[in-house]
């Protein structure tokens, strides 16, 4: 049995900013990735409810990185473990662990993919349709080729190549619609 991925909020970054917010259902794991800035919290909660998931049922929240546009609404999820590049947090417990290779669910794994920031992680999900990668290595299908926040363009390029080597059937970027990577995908 593989995982199911649903985009709750398709992000954007222009005169206003919203991060892409995604739900993963993987066995007993109910995972929300990047519950950040959106125009109203109902834009996260209503699609969850439409999928039959209430906020209290979410077991895990993953932060791709610590920019507010990807973390702002984390408090919607009170009975959960929070994951970032270095640890798992629950209540007042801080458990150090490397993100690289950590299994959040039976078909959901974290990878360290520095690039947009030095603390970026990507979430890799095995679905019936193939591998889906949730990542901020791309803001959208168009890139940008040169990420204005990246501290090292070469590190970003290497991380993008690593993700593309997984032959994902779909990439869900930080601020745009999901896309199928191809020859025109910025590296």
C-alpha positions in Angstrom: 0.0 0.0 0.0 1.4 3.4 -1.0 0.7 6.9 0.3 -1.8 9.5 -1.0 -0.8 13.1 -1.6 -3.3 16.0 -1.8 -2.4 19.7 -2.2 -4.5 21.7 0.2 -3.2 25.1 -0.9 -1.4 25.9 -4.1 1.1 28.5 -3.2 2.2 31.6 -5.0 4.8 34.3 -4.7 4.2 37.6 -6.4 2.6 40.8 -4.9 1.3 38.4 -2.1 2.8 35.2 -0.7 1.4 31.9 0.2 3.3 28.6 0.6 2.1 25.4 -0.9 0.5 23.3 1.9 0.2 19.5 1.3 -1.5 16.6 3.0 0.1 13.1 2.9 -1.8 10.0 4.2 0.6 7.1 4.6 -0.6 4.2 6.7 -1.2 5.5 10.2 0.7 8.8 9.4 -1.3 11.8 8.6 1.3 14.4 7.5 0.9 18.1 6.7 3.9 19.7 4.9 4.6 23.4 5.2 1.5 24.9 7.0 2.6 28.4 6.3 1.2 31.7 5.2 -2.2 31.7 3.5 -4.9 34.4 3.2 -7.0 32.6 5.9 -6.5 29.5 8.0 -9.7 28.1 6.6 -7.8 27.6 3.3 -5.9 24.9 5.1 -8.7 23.6 7.5 -11.6 23.4 4.9 -9.7 21.3 2.4 -8.6 19.0 5.2 -12.2 18.6 6.4 -13.3 17.9 2.8 -10.9 15.0 2.7 -12.2 13.7 6.0 -9.3 14.8 8.1 -9.6 17.1 11.2 -6.6 19.0 12.5 -6.5 16.9 15.6 -5.9 13.8 13.4 -2.7 15.1 11.9 0.2 13.1 13.4 3.1 14.9 11.8 4.0 18.3 10.4 7.1 18.8 8.2 8.8 22.1 7.7 10.8 22.2 4.4 12.7 25.2 6.0 12.0 27.8 8.6 10.7 30.8 6.6 7.4 32.0 7.9 5.6 31.5 4.6 6.1 27.7 5.3 5.6 27.6 9.1 3.1 30.3 10.2 0.1 28.1 10.8 1.8 25.2 12.5 -0.2 26.0 15.7 -3.3 24.6 13.9 -2.0 21.2 14.7 -1.8 20.6 18.4 -1.4 16.8 18.7 1.5 16.3 16.4 5.2 15.8 16.0 7.0 18.6 14.1 10.0 17.7 11.8 12.7 19.9 10.5 16.3 19.4 9.3 17.7 18.5 12.7 15.0 17.2 15.1 11.6 16.1 16.0 9.6 18.4 18.4 6.5 17.4 20.4 5.3 19.4 23.3 8.4 20.3 25.3 10.5 17.4 23.9 13.3 18.1 21.4 14.7 14.9 19.9 17.8 15.5 17.8 18.0 13.5 14.6 19.3 14.0 11.1 16.5 14.4 8.6 18.4 12.4 5.9 16.6 9.2 5.3 14.1 9.6 8.2 10.9 7.8 7.6 7.9 9.8 8.7 5.6 7.1 7.3 6.1 3.7 5.6 6.3 5.5 2.2 7.4 9.0 3.2 11.0 9.9 3.7 12.9 13.1 4.4 16.0 14.1 2.5 18.4 16.9 3.3 18.4 19.1 0.2 20.2 22.3 0.9 19.7 25.1 -1.6 17.0 27.6 -0.9 18.4 27.7 2.6 21.1 25.7 4.3 18.5 23.9 6.3 16.2 22.7 3.5 14.7 19.3 3.5 12.5 17.6 0.9 9.7 15.1 1.5 9.8 12.1 -0.8 6.6 10.0 -1.1 6.0 6.8 -2.9 2.5 6.8 -4.4 0.6 4.5 -6.8 1.5 7.1 -9.6 5.2 7.0 -8.7 7.5 9.2 -6.6 6.2 12.6 -5.5 8.7 15.1 -4.1 7.6 18.1 -2.0 10.5 20.6 -2.1 11.4 24.2 -2.1 14.3 23.7 -4.5 11.9 25.0 -7.0 9.4 27.8 -6.3 7.4 26.7 -9.3 7.9 24.7 -12.5 9.8 27.7 -13.9 12.4 27.7 -11.1 13.5 30.4 -10.7 16.8 29.3 -12.2 18.6 31.6 -9.8 16.9 31.4 -6.4 17.3 34.9 -4.9 17.6 33.5 -1.3 20.1 30.7 -2.1 23.5 31.3 -0.5 25.3 28.9 -2.9 23.9 28.4 -6.5 26.1 25.2 -6.9 24.6 23.6 -3.7 21.1 24.4 -5.1 22.0 22.8 -8.5 23.4 19.7 -6.8 20.3 19.2 -4.7 18.1 19.7 -7.7 20.0 17.1 -9.6 19.7 14.7 -6.7 15.9 15.1 -6.7 15.7 14.7 -10.5 17.8 11.5 -10.3 14.9 10.0 -8.3 12.8 10.2 -11.5 9.8 11.8 -9.7 6.5 11.5 -11.4 5.6 14.9 -9.8 7.3 17.7 -8.0 5.2 19.9 -5.6 7.2 23.1 -5.3 7.1 25.7 -2.5 5.0 28.3 -4.3 3.2 26.9 -7.3 1.3 24.1 -8.9 2.6 20.6 -8.9 4.5 19.8 -12.1 6.0 16.9 -14.0 9.8 17.4 -14.3 11.2 17.3 -17.8 13.9 18.6 -20.1 12.9 22.3 -19.4 13.0 21.9 -15.6 15.6 24.4 -14.3 18.7 22.8 -12.8 
